[in-house]
Amino acid sequence: MFSDVLQFLINIIFSLFGIALIIRAWIYAIRLHPFNPYSQAVLRTTEWLVQPIRKVVPPGNRIDWPSLLACWLTSLIFLLAALLASTGQLPSASSLLPIALTALLTVLKWTFNLILWITLIQAILSWVNPLAPIMPVLQTLTAPLLDPIRRILPNLGGLDLSPLVLLVLAQVAMMVLQSLAFSLLGV
């Protein structure tokens, strides 16, 4: 019982922080205004880990490598903590490479989970409250993902199915990544 609660808390804390790091990299990639209050919250939450990494690893033109590296490190520590909580011991040195690769898959899974939730929240808000203050931020975040899908889908007038297609694609990607992660860890 205690082990299950501990694993649940580890999963929630590390996943939320990892997702915040992904949002930080996403904000950098799409050039969302840094003085936006939502951007500020993400930047302040993650600054303590990204700033020291930024001194060693410079960001790219469109890719915030320090944030992505911080996310991978968060994922790696998450997997090690989850293994320690479930088995009571740290993994052997021979299993560190599969765990490092699984950490990368976990980052990708967190990314698709984030895409799923942001798209879902945007779709629901577009029906319930399209003038919500967060809608411009959500539209800015999802536009690079939804626009290519909109170009492929047939025009159905006022019905936009691109969020549904993106939700399905994100869910399928998460299923594939979960399967790959399980096979890497031998679960």
N, C-alpha and C positions, 0 to 999 in steps of 0.2 A: 504493500500500500504506500509506504513512505517513498519507495523507489519510483513508483508511478507518478506520484505528486512531484518529486524532484525532477524527473525527466520532463514532465509537462511544463514546469516552470523554466527549466533550461531551454526547452524548445521555444517557448513564447518569448523569453528575453532575447535570446540570440537571433531568432527569426526577425523580430521587430527591429533590432539594431542592424542586422544585415540588410533588411529592406530599406531602412533609412539611408544606409550607405549606397545602395543601388539608386535610390531616388536622388541622392546627391550627385552621382555620376550622370544620371539622366538629365538633371537640371543643368549640369555643365554642358552636356552634349547638345541640348536644344537651346541653350543660351537663355534660359528663363531668368528674368530680372532678379538679381540677388537680394534686392530690398523688399521683395514680396514677403509678406509675413509668414507664408507657408515655407518658402525657401529659407527664411531666417531660422525657423524652428529646426529644420533639417540640418542646416549648416552648424548651428550651435550645438545640437545633440551629438554630431559626429566629429566636430573639430578636434577634440582631444586625441583622437586616434589618427585622423588623416594628416594633421599638421606635421607631426614628426616624420611620417612617411614621405610627405611632400618634400622634405629637405633632402631625401635620398633619391626618390623617384620623381622626376618632373612630370607634370601632366602633358598630354599630347595636345594637338590642335583641337580635336573634337572629343577625345577620350580622356577622362579623368583617371589616369592610371593609379594614382595614390588611393582614391576612393575604392576602386575595384580591388586593389591589393589588400586594402583594409577589410573589405568584404570577404575576400578569400581567407584571410587570417581569422576573421570572426567565425567563418564557417568551419575552419579547421579546429579551432578551439571548441566550437560547439560539438563537433563530432567526437573529439577526445573527451569532453565533459560528459556527453551522453553515454559513451562506452564505459567511462569510469563509473557513472551512476548505475548503469545496468549490470556490469560485471564485477565491479569493485576493484578493477585493476586496469592499468594503462596497457595499450596494445604493444606488441613486440616491435622491434626495429624493422623487421621484415615486412610488417603490414603498414608501415608508414606511407609508402608510395601509393597503395590502393586508397588509403585514407585521404591523402593529398588530392588524388584524382576525384574521389567522392566529394571532397570539399568544393571542388570546381563545379561538379554536377549540382551540388546543393545551392551554390550561388545562382546557377542557371534556373534551378527550380524556384528559388525565391523570386527571380526576375519574372518568370512566367506567372507566378502567383500574384505578384504585384500588378502585372498587366491585366490579369483576370479581374482583380478587385477594382482597379482604377476604371476599367472599361465598364464594369457592372455598376459602380457608383455613378459614373457619368450618365449611363443609359437611364438609370432610375431617376436621377435628378433632372434629366431632360424632360421626363414625363411629369414629375411632381413639382419641381421648382427650377425651371430653366434659367431663372435670373439669380440663382444662389451665388454668393460671392466667390465660391471655389470653382464654379463652372469654367471661367476663362483659363484657370490653371489646369484643370482636367482636360479641357479641349486642346491646350497647348501640348500637354504631355502625350495625349493619344493621337493627335493629328498625324504624326509621322508613321504611325502604325495603321491607322484606319484609312488614310488617303489612298495607299496602293490597293487596298481591298476594294474601296469604292470605285476605283478605275476599272477593276476587273468585273465586278458585279453588274448585272443589268440595272438600268434605271427603273425603279418601281414607283416613281412619283415621290410622294411624301413618306414612303416607307424605306427606312435605311436599315438594311440587314447586315451592314459591315460590323457593328459591335457583336452581333451574334456569331458571325464567322470568326472574329478575333477571339471570342470567348471559347469557342470549340477548339480552335487551333492551340490556344494557350493550355487548355485542359489536356489535350492529346499530348502536347509537348511535356507537360508535367508527368503524365503517366509513363512516357518513354524514359524520361530522366530518372524517375523513381525506380523503374525496372533496371536501368543501367547501374544505378547506385547500389541496388541490392546485389546485382551480379558481381560488382567490384568487391564488395565487402564479404561476399560468400554467404549471404543470408538466405 
